[in-house]
Amino acid sequence: MYSVFRLVNPYVVSHYSISRRWYSINEKLRKVLNKMPLDPKHIAEAQKQRLKLKQKVAKISPGIVNLQVLGCGSPGTPASVYLFTDQTRYLFNCGEGTQRLAYEHKTKLSCLENIFMTRTSWDRIGGLPGICLTMQDVGVPEVSLHGPPGLGELFKAMRRFVILKDMKVEAAEYGTGDVYEDHVMTLRYVVISRETENSSKEGDEQEQDAPVDDTDYYSYERRKDSVSSKEESNQKPQGTKWIKREEESVMAYICKLKPRQGQLSLEKCVEQGVPAGPLLGQLKNGHDVTLPDGRVVRSCDVRAPDDPGPVFIFLDIPSEEYFKDFQQKANVFAPYQQGATENSDHAMFVIHFSPLNVMRCPEYKQFMDRFSASTRHIALNEVNSFSGYVAAHRIQYHLNQLDEQIFPILKEENNDYSQAPAEDGHFVRSSSLSYLHIRPSKGIERTLEASLNPSEYLGELDVLPDFKSTLEDWKRQQEKHDEQRVRTNRENQFPRLVFLGTGSSIPNKTRNVSATLILTNPQSSILLDCGEGTVGQIVRFFGKTQAETVLRSLKAVYISHLHADHHLGLIGLLQTRRKLFGDSCEPLLLLAPEQISYWLRLYDCRFESIHKDYVLIKNADMLENPFKDERLLEMGITEVATCRVRHCPHSFGVALKTVALGSSHTDDENVKITYSGDTMPCESLIELGRGSTVLIHEATMEDELVAEARLKMHSTLSQAIEQGRKMGARYTLLTHFSQRYAKIPRLRPDQQREGLGADLGIAFDNMEVTLDDLPTLCNMYPALKAMFISHFEEMEQKAVKRGNKKMRLEVARNGSKESSPTRVAAEKK
């Protein structure tokens, strides 16, 4: 009999030995992660320090071993494990959302140089692009990808929108019997092949043609002239040919950590006559020494016995098609099961990435039965329910105090193992583990796990100085609106806007990357952009059951441009719908730049089939003639029009027209929703959005960073507001904030005093807005400021430092020896 542990994500941070100097550098780099792209000097310095640290610890045996579950495999959550010691780190699988979980739980990526993949499917590799970009920024010089064939092709396909110029990515192929070894562990590869039919599927071996996308989507950040829209439209993309490939094998890993050297006994050293000094250090490191009198003292005679390293097994069997070869490989796993010759060879943990339906099969259960009773089995699949995104729940509980309907509590709860029944007599539930310290001689020490604590979150608001009074003021202003709500049914109001991602570039704890869901009628919805982790956001907002209904109602996805933070969630979305609905899954209308076809067709050909799950409508085809279609009319959308905007090549804004339903003031009235995508101020977008009911506009930077916004081809808050007023938009909702504004964007002092205009609102993740809500959003800012006062004050301090630095540079540039910036500021005050 064995135990299966279902895990959630970690909440506490490990404490491991690392030089103070490297730690401080890593923390400084973390603070500037959001200033994309980073100064190459920072990356070069971090790489230099990383190499020094690597050389320093290369010969040190591991002490504490940490097994950290980043993603538990619950619906909408990746399944990924972080294994690390005092010296180095290893990541096993990297699905969509791994980067955000690593950020939330302060997982250090600076020493991560090896990523092991069990499969080449998107649910295992979808987070690689994002996490590699972050690793590059913290100074990792190179990373090795281990796993089944095809991993190297992923970054070749993404080379235009995932730029890794300062980090080398290598992927090699391995077979059963191959070994990876370093100073921390010895890892054995086990290839498990799929049983295939003799006759290949039609078209499997055919060559497929696809256009090559050679666009440089980041040329503007290197101050190069971007290609004009006219030249872009006249370009004739070249073609390439690929051979259809299917996943034929998966990879399992057997890891055994190196023994930990026994502790040096000073008493035995004295008995042997070893003098104080460097000889003791040599004995401690396992070297024999010769004393001044010629006697040889062996290290093993003055040290305690070595602690043998534990064994971990990582296993991922996707389906029963792999059982035949899996059973034939039984002899590979046997030395770590009940027949192990040494106690230290018994597997300490077996981490199962396999789906729950596979784990329930008799063949799989028999495999698990062969392990000793001391082996712990960890299931990372849909048997778990809590994602581990604690910060998202925390801020939602805070915002929910302002308005329960605009900010509903997320539909996700802690795992409840006490109520979980045993399945087939095999699965024995236990308390969930998420983060383990493992000492070879002392066994396993549990630490805290991620869990929800609503009373704690609400208590945090009670100690804020001015929050209660501002909340009461806000509630008084809302009385008339609340009375109106009683007379209307919110569930019958359309369109409804659900903001799933309101951050830019990379996700942080509280703002995911771009995605906005528009529910147009009870049976239909459209998604504006689809950043990494969008499916997970839908699951957490609506709950597992209702999320399936929403995903079925999703009829179209619009992609504004091909920066990674706007479309890397698309493949996961397509696959989730296919998995849920099978052949009854209606293909999505994909409104996107034509150049996306290169990436999607390569993935379809070389990784997993997705071509039947979407129909591409080119954004450029809607420039002159708005798109009108029966499928749109069924969604309640009369037309969709686009325009080119001022960002990277092939960037578009969009406007769609629909009809209001169930609203108190605008029933059956035409509604126009305009979405900017990413852009700096743009006349073509103003023309496209004339007379909009709602403008959703990016506001990446605060006003004082207008020069940086211009360099990155983004908009400041005031520029976004001005765009809405020029086009005559009734309401403007600001989104796509730089991650430096994790909770609330920074307004100018005059805007803080006078408040937002009556036509403005600030978007948050997991925020639902109806047409009736729009007039109330402008009054929310004082309460938001009081709620996030510590974050607000931190932004103000940064602004002061930035101003002082600017003044010092101006003084130095002018060669003036006048008063210091602080004195000048004091005199002005």
ABEGO torsion letter per residue (X at the ends): XBBBBBBBBBABBBBBBBBAAAAAAAAAAAAAAABOBBBAAAAAAAAAAAAAAAAAAAABBBBBBBBBBABAGBBGBBBBBBBBBAABBBBBEBBBGAAAAAAAAGBBAAABABBBBABABAAAAAAAAAAAAAAAAAGBABBBBBEBBGAAAAAAAAAAABBBAABBBBBBBBBBGBBBBBAABBBBBBBBBBBBBABBBBGAABBBBBBBBABBAAAAAAGBBBBBAAAAAABBBBBBBBBBBBBABBBBBBBBBBBBBBBBBAAAAAAAGBBBEAAAAAAAAGBBBBBAAGBBBBAAAABBBBBBBBBBBBBBBABAAAAAAAAAAAAAAAAABAABABAAABBABBBBABBAAAAABAAAAAAAAABBAABBBBBBBAABABAGBAAAAAAAAAAAAABAAABBBBBBBBBBAAABBBBGGABBBBBBBABBBBBAAAEBBBBBBBBBBAAAAAAAAAABAAAAAAAAAAAAAAAAAAAAAAABBAAABOBBBBBABABBGBBBAABBBBBBBBBABAABBBBBEBBBGAAAAAAAAAEAAAAAAAAAABABBBBABABAAAAAAAAAAAAAAAAAAEAABBBBBBBBBAAAAAAAAAAAAABBBAAAABBBBBAAAAAABBBBBAAAAAAGBABBBBBBBBBBBGBBBBBBBBBBBGBAAABGBBBBBBBAEBBBBBAAAAAAABGBABBBBBBABBAAAAAAAAAAGBBBAAAAAAAAAAAGBABBBBBGBBAABAABBBBBAAAAAAEBBAABBBBBBGBBBBAAAAAAAAAAAAAAAAAAAAAAAAAAAAAAAAAAAAAAAAAAAAGBABBBAAAAAAAAX
